[in-house]
Amino acid sequence: MQPVTIYTTPICGYCARAKRLLDQKGVAYNEIDVMRDAAKKQEMMQKAGRHTVPQIFIGGTHVGGSDELSALERAGKLDAMLTAG
């Protein structure tokens, strides 16, 4: 299983939706709360090129946000990304 990292804030509905999808699939993930950590938010912006949350990485690949994660699931591509290696 590829490592999954998700940059979030506790007040983000899109973050909750992305985490719910990962939880339903039984995927463990490293959650990084950027709300009160400027260094982690800067890290996220440098890695993703975006300032909004969530930002999701599977392995070393930037997936995008909740909408992109859901689109991968609907297209039947998410499982392959999670298990690629």
C-alpha positions in Angstrom: 0.0 0.0 0.0 1.3 3.4 -1.0 1.7 5.9 1.9 -1.0 8.6 1.9 -0.5 12.1 3.3 -3.4 14.6 3.6 -2.9 18.2 4.6 -6.1 19.4 6.4 -7.7 21.8 8.8 -10.2 20.7 11.4 -12.9 23.1 10.1 -12.8 21.9 6.4 -15.8 20.0 5.1 -13.8 18.9 2.0 -11.1 17.5 4.3 -13.7 15.5 6.2 -15.1 14.2 2.9 -11.7 13.1 1.7 -10.9 11.4 5.0 -14.3 9.7 5.1 -13.6 8.1 1.6 -10.1 7.0 2.7 -11.6 5.6 6.0 -14.3 3.7 4.0 -11.6 2.1 1.9 -9.6 1.1 5.0 -6.7 3.3 3.9 -4.3 4.5 6.7 -3.1 8.1 6.1 -0.8 10.6 7.7 -2.9 13.7 8.5 -1.1 17.0 8.8 -3.1 19.9 10.3 -1.9 23.1 8.8 -4.4 25.4 10.6 -2.0 26.5 13.4 1.3 25.4 11.9 2.6 28.0 9.4 5.7 25.8 8.6 3.5 22.9 7.6 1.2 25.1 5.5 4.3 26.5 3.7 5.5 22.9 3.2 2.1 22.0 1.7 2.1 25.0 -0.6 5.6 24.2 -1.8 4.8 20.6 -2.5 1.3 21.1 -4.0 1.6 24.5 -5.5 -1.8 25.3 -3.9 -2.9 27.0 -0.6 -6.3 25.3 -0.1 -7.0 22.2 1.9 -7.2 19.3 1.6 -4.1 18.5 -0.4 -3.6 14.8 -0.9 -0.5 12.8 -1.8 -0.4 9.1 -2.6 3.1 7.9 -2.6 5.0 10.7 -4.2 2.2 11.8 -6.4 0.1 14.9 -5.7 -3.6 13.9 -6.3 -5.1 17.3 -5.5 -8.1 17.9 -3.3 -11.2 16.1 -2.3 -12.9 16.5 -5.7 -9.9 14.9 -7.5 -9.8 12.0 -5.0 -13.5 11.4 -5.5 -13.0 11.5 -9.3 -10.3 8.9 -9.1 -12.6 6.7 -7.1 -15.5 7.1 -9.5 -13.2 6.3 -12.5 -12.0 3.2 -10.8 -8.4 4.4 -10.6 -7.9 5.1 -6.9 -7.3 1.5 -5.8 -4.6 1.0 -8.4 -2.9 4.2 -7.2 -3.1 3.0 -3.6 -1.6 -0.4 -4.4 1.0 0.6 -7.1 4.5 0.1 -6.1 
